[in-house]
Amino acid sequence: TKFPRKMSKFQLAGSYVALVTPFTDADEVDYAKIEELVKWHADEGTAGIVPCGTTGENPCLTEEEVGKIFECCVKAAAKRIHVVAGAGSNSTKKAVALAQKAKDCGADCILTVIPYYNKPTQEGIMEHFKAVAAVGIPMMLYNIPGRCGGSGMTSATIAELYNTLPMVCSIKEATGSVDFSTEIKSVCDIQIFSGDDSLVVPLMSIGAKGVVSVTANLAPKKMAGLCADMAAGKLAEAQKTHYELYALGKAMFCETNPVPCKAAGAMMGKWKNNLRLPMTPLLKANEPKLQSALKAAGLM
């Protein structure tokens, strides 16, 4: 059942930041800092905020905190930029409740991940997303086999979800494979977003719309510019930015995300280097690597 193309899907494009969750020294969520960061992103050209994802340390946030973060982002974004609320869970009931919370808060869209750890079949993945879609808020699916075991969603599953559920508009593709994005584009028109900062240029060259970026926490204007240049077919300019940001993008994963991102932002004076266990601060040995990556990107 192919959806008629005129069926309007929610449109997204550009650089979406996988926002870090800043914590105070007392281990409270720093809502004032979130507000400041959202406004900064709007000024810098970021297309949207993606709070409470893995980069936002969502496994360690309470449900109450998640709701307040959604509200804080929506208020601070003030309709200038999108809010794509991180509303995923490996419990379908919880994922539905989070999607409802995001909708009630006024978020534009949700990022909803394939169930991790319990590893459902393709059938289970489809039923999971059908239940979430019934909430009635646009959905960016999140395909990240590396955090889920198994091989993630097949392109056939993605096409089926896109073609049968009006709310499914986009996908964050974190398989790290240009071929897999090509496979998806070959079977449906879903809007693809790179889940890897270093693959924005190659994925946009085959029709992806942008990125959900960790690096954009530190270099929002550059990442937004990179996406804009690719969308406008300015390959030489995009390549230049790609090389400027490459070391930084890789440094973001020298330890588990968001540990390096939190450390780098603290080096830049953007926020305090506070994390919640089981995340621990960046090892001293990795600091020089991070500093040199920040310098290469012109951020220090």
C-alpha positions as CSV (number, residue, x, y, z in Angstrom):
1,T,0.0,0.0,0.0
2,K,2.1,2.9,-1.3
3,F,1.1,6.2,0.1
4,P,0.0,8.7,-2.5
5,R,2.9,11.1,-2.9
6,K,0.7,14.1,-2.3
7,M,0.1,12.9,1.3
8,S,1.9,15.7,3.1
9,K,4.6,14.5,5.4
10,F,6.3,16.8,8.0
11,Q,9.4,18.4,6.2
12,L,12.8,18.6,7.9
13,A,16.1,19.7,6.5
14,G,19.6,20.8,7.7
15,S,21.5,20.4,10.9
16,Y,19.7,19.1,13.9
17,V,21.7,19.0,17.2
18,A,21.6,16.0,19.4
19,L,21.6,18.3,22.4
20,V,23.7,17.5,25.5
21,T,21.9,17.7,28.9
22,P,23.8,20.2,31.1
23,F,23.9,19.4,34.8
24,T,24.7,21.6,37.7
25,D,27.3,20.7,40.3
26,A,24.4,19.5,42.4
27,D,23.5,17.0,39.6
28,E,20.3,18.8,38.7
29,V,19.3,19.4,35.1
30,D,20.4,23.0,34.3
31,Y,17.2,24.3,32.6
32,A,18.5,27.9,32.4
33,K,21.5,26.6,30.4
34,I,19.3,24.5,28.1
35,E,17.3,27.7,27.3
36,E,20.5,29.6,26.6
37,L,21.8,26.8,24.3
38,V,18.6,26.5,22.4
39,K,18.6,30.3,21.7
40,W,22.2,30.1,20.7
41,H,21.4,27.3,18.2
42,A,18.6,29.3,16.7
43,D,21.0,32.2,16.2
44,E,23.7,30.0,14.7
45,G,21.5,28.4,12.1
46,T,20.8,25.0,13.6
47,A,17.5,23.7,12.0
48,G,16.3,21.9,15.1
49,I,17.0,20.7,18.7
50,V,16.9,17.0,19.5
51,P,16.8,16.8,23.3
52,C,16.9,13.7,25.4
53,G,18.6,11.3,23.0
54,T,21.7,9.3,23.8
55,T,23.9,12.4,23.6
56,G,21.4,13.9,26.2
57,E,22.1,11.0,28.6
58,N,18.5,10.0,28.4
59,P,18.9,6.6,30.2
60,C,19.8,8.6,33.3
61,L,17.0,11.2,33.2
62,T,13.8,10.8,35.2
63,E,10.5,10.9,33.3
64,E,9.8,14.2,35.1
65,E,13.1,15.7,33.9
66,V,12.4,14.5,30.3
67,G,9.0,16.3,30.3
68,K,10.5,19.5,31.7
69,I,13.4,19.4,29.1
70,F,10.9,19.0,26.3
71,E,8.9,22.0,27.7
72,C,12.0,24.1,28.2
73,C,13.2,23.4,24.6
74,V,9.8,24.2,23.0
75,K,9.6,27.4,25.0
76,A,13.1,28.5,24.1
77,A,12.8,27.5,20.5
78,A,9.7,29.7,20.3
79,K,8.9,28.3,16.8
80,R,12.1,29.7,15.4
81,I,13.5,26.2,15.0
82,H,12.1,22.7,15.2
83,V,12.1,20.6,18.4
84,V,12.4,16.9,17.6
85,A,11.9,15.4,21.1
86,G,13.9,12.2,21.9
87,A,11.0,10.0,22.8
88,G,12.3,6.5,22.4
89,S,12.1,3.5,24.6
90,N,12.4,-0.3,24.3
91,S,9.1,-0.6,26.0
92,T,6.3,0.2,23.6
93,K,4.0,1.5,26.3
94,K,6.8,3.9,27.5
95,A,7.5,5.0,24.0
96,V,3.9,5.8,23.5
97,A,3.7,7.8,26.7
98,L,6.8,9.8,25.8
99,A,5.4,10.5,22.4
100,Q,2.2,11.8,24.0
101,K,4.3,13.9,26.4
102,A,6.2,15.4,23.4
103,K,3.0,16.1,21.6
104,D,1.4,17.7,24.7
105,C,4.5,19.9,25.2
106,G,4.2,21.2,21.6
107,A,7.2,19.5,20.1
108,D,7.2,19.4,16.2
109,C,8.3,15.8,15.8
110,I,9.8,13.0,17.8
111,L,12.9,10.9,17.4
112,T,12.0,7.3,18.2
113,V,14.5,4.5,18.3
114,I,14.2,0.9,17.4
115,P,13.9,-1.1,20.7
116,Y,17.3,-1.8,22.1
117,Y,18.5,-4.7,24.3
118,N,15.3,-6.7,23.9
119,K,15.8,-7.1,20.1
120,P,12.4,-7.5,18.6
121,T,11.9,-9.0,15.1
122,Q,11.0,-6.9,12.1
123,E,7.4,-7.7,12.9
124,G,7.9,-6.5,16.5
125,I,9.6,-3.3,15.3
126,M,6.7,-2.5,13.0
127,E,4.1,-3.1,15.7
128,H,6.1,-0.9,18.1
129,F,6.2,2.0,15.6
130,K,2.5,1.6,14.7
131,A,1.6,2.0,18.3
132,V,3.7,5.1,18.6
133,A,2.3,6.6,15.3
134,A,-1.2,6.3,16.8
135,V,-0.3,9.3,19.1
136,G,-0.3,11.5,16.0
137,I,3.0,13.4,16.2
138,P,5.5,13.4,13.2
139,M,8.2,10.7,13.7
140,M,11.8,10.5,12.8
141,L,12.7,6.8,13.1
142,Y,16.1,6.0,14.6
143,N,18.0,3.1,13.1
144,I,21.1,2.3,15.2
145,P,22.0,-1.4,15.2
146,G,25.2,-0.7,17.1
147,R,23.3,0.1,20.2
148,C,20.6,-2.5,19.6
149,G,22.2,-5.8,18.6
150,G,21.1,-7.5,15.4
151,S,21.1,-5.6,12.1
152,G,18.5,-3.0,12.8
153,M,15.6,-2.3,10.5
154,T,15.6,-3.7,6.9
155,S,14.9,-1.2,4.1
156,A,11.7,-3.1,3.4
157,T,10.5,-2.5,7.0
158,I,11.4,1.2,6.7
159,A,9.5,1.5,3.4
160,E,6.5,-0.3,4.9
161,L,6.4,2.1,7.9
162,Y,6.9,5.2,5.7
163,N,4.3,4.1,3.1
164,T,1.6,3.1,5.6
165,L,2.0,5.5,8.5
166,P,1.4,9.2,7.7
167,M,3.3,10.3,10.8
168,V,6.6,8.6,9.7
169,C,8.4,11.3,7.8
170,S,12.1,10.8,8.4
171,I,14.9,8.5,9.6
172,K,18.1,9.0,11.5
173,E,20.4,6.6,9.8
174,A,23.3,5.5,12.1
175,T,24.3,2.2,10.4
176,G,27.4,4.1,9.0
177,S,26.7,2.7,5.6
178,V,26.2,4.8,2.4
179,D,25.0,1.7,0.7
180,F,22.2,1.2,3.2
181,S,20.9,4.7,2.7
182,T,21.0,4.1,-1.0
183,E,18.9,1.0,-0.5
184,I,16.4,3.0,1.6
185,K,16.2,5.8,-1.0
186,S,15.6,3.1,-3.7
187,V,12.5,1.8,-2.1
188,C,10.8,4.9,-0.6
189,D,11.0,8.7,-0.3
190,I,11.6,8.9,3.5
191,Q,13.8,11.9,4.5
192,I,17.2,10.6,5.5
193,F,19.4,12.2,8.2
194,S,22.9,11.1,8.8
195,G,23.5,9.8,12.3
196,D,27.3,10.2,11.8
197,D,28.9,13.6,11.5
198,S,31.6,12.4,9.1
199,L,29.0,11.0,6.6
200,V,27.0,14.2,6.1
201,V,28.6,15.0,2.7
202,P,28.4,11.4,1.3
203,L,24.8,10.9,2.5
204,M,23.6,14.3,1.3
205,S,25.3,13.6,-2.1
206,I,22.9,10.7,-2.5
207,G,19.8,12.6,-1.4
208,A,19.9,12.8,2.5
209,K,18.4,16.0,3.9
210,G,20.8,16.7,6.7
211,V,22.2,15.4,10.0
212,V,21.4,14.7,13.6
213,S,24.7,15.9,14.9
214,V,26.8,15.6,18.1
215,T,29.5,18.0,16.7
216,A,26.8,20.7,16.2
217,N,26.8,21.1,20.1
218,L,30.2,22.7,19.6
219,A,30.2,24.1,16.0
220,P,26.6,24.7,15.1
221,K,27.2,27.4,12.5
222,K,29.7,25.2,10.6
223,M,27.5,22.1,10.6
224,A,24.5,24.2,9.5
225,G,26.7,25.7,6.8
226,L,27.9,22.3,5.7
227,C,24.3,21.1,5.2
228,A,23.2,24.3,3.5
229,D,26.2,24.1,1.0
230,M,25.4,20.5,0.2
231,A,21.7,21.3,-0.3
232,A,22.7,24.1,-2.7
233,G,25.2,21.9,-4.6
234,K,28.2,23.9,-3.4
235,L,30.5,20.8,-3.1
236,A,33.8,22.5,-2.8
237,E,32.7,24.6,0.2
238,A,31.1,21.6,1.8
239,Q,34.2,19.6,1.3
240,K,36.3,22.3,3.0
241,T,34.0,22.3,6.1
242,H,33.9,18.5,6.1
243,Y,37.7,18.4,6.5
244,E,37.7,21.2,9.1
245,L,35.2,19.2,11.2
246,Y,36.4,15.7,10.6
247,A,38.9,15.4,13.5
248,L,36.4,16.9,15.9
249,G,33.6,14.6,14.8
250,K,35.9,11.6,15.3
251,A,37.2,12.9,18.6
252,M,33.5,13.0,19.8
253,F,33.8,9.2,19.9
254,C,37.3,8.7,21.4
255,E,35.3,7.6,24.5
256,T,31.6,6.9,24.7
257,N,29.4,9.7,23.5
258,P,28.6,12.2,25.2
259,V,31.8,12.1,27.4
260,P,34.1,13.8,24.9
261,C,31.4,16.3,23.8
262,K,30.8,17.3,27.5
263,A,34.5,17.7,28.0
264,A,35.0,19.8,24.8
265,G,32.1,22.1,25.6
266,A,33.6,22.6,29.1
267,M,37.0,23.5,27.5
268,M,35.2,26.1,25.3
269,G,33.4,27.5,28.4
270,K,29.9,26.5,27.1
271,W,28.9,24.3,30.1
272,K,30.3,22.4,33.1
273,N,31.8,19.0,32.6
274,N,29.2,17.2,34.6
275,L,27.9,13.8,33.7
276,R,25.6,11.3,35.4
277,L,26.9,7.8,36.2
278,P,27.6,5.4,34.5
279,M,29.2,8.2,32.3
280,T,32.5,9.4,33.8
281,P,34.6,12.4,32.8
282,L,37.0,12.2,29.9
283,L,40.3,10.5,30.7
284,K,43.3,12.9,31.1
285,A,45.1,10.9,28.4
286,N,42.4,11.9,25.8
287,E,42.4,15.6,26.6
288,P,45.3,16.6,24.2
289,K,43.5,14.8,21.3
290,L,40.3,16.7,22.0
291,Q,42.1,20.1,22.3
292,S,43.9,19.6,19.0
293,A,40.6,18.7,17.3
294,L,39.0,21.8,18.7
295,K,41.9,23.9,17.4
296,A,41.6,22.3,13.9
297,A,37.9,23.2,13.9
298,G,38.8,26.8,14.8
299,L,37.0,26.6,18.2
300,M,39.9,27.1,20.5
